[in-house]
Amino acid sequence: MKKSLFLIVAVIFCISISQAQSFSNVKVTLKNGQVVKGKKAVINNQSIAFSKEGVGNNYALADVALVEARKGGAGWWALGCGGGCLAVYGLVLASNDPAESGYENSELVPGIIMLVGLSTGVGLLIGSLTDKYKPVYTSKSSSLINRFDLNFATVQPNRFDSKNKWNLTLTYKFN
């Protein structure tokens, strides 16, 4: 029983790893320096496919230096802010006593709809500003970090110079 359970878990794990990854918004940097933005991207072991302005693009991963993707959090922020505002004002409507407040629920609804729309817009703005491109694929050979070479050494003092001098060089390799 334990062996079959282990085998099932191992098969599910292998299948989940082998499946392609998908992203809603991507920015693909090719090894020749060209940057292409697209939507609905799918990355598998050999290539990346996405659409740009309704036209499908497909690049081999051998030609790709970097793939960056956004999470798509703007919609979730808008939903959270608008839904939270709606819940708070729903409680206000539920606890409203027209005899005490002087306002009927029908008089409060237009203002509540406006505030919920405003908070949804604020949530959308927050989500758009905080949703940055993050790397999801990097070609090992063209990594930007591998292009920098930092050399740090001390220069030995001679009899004319009694102080240590530091020698620091930074070089960048272009392809």
Secondary structure, DSSP 8 states (H G I E B T S, - for coil): -HHHHHHHHHHHHHHHHHS-EEEEEEEEEETTS-EEEEEEEEE-SSEEEEEETTEEEEEEGGGEEEEEEE--THHHHHHHHHHHHHHHHHHHHHH--HHHHS--HHHHHHHHHHHHHHHHHHHHHHHHHH---EEEEE-STT-HHHHEEEEEEEE---TT--S-EEEEEEEE---
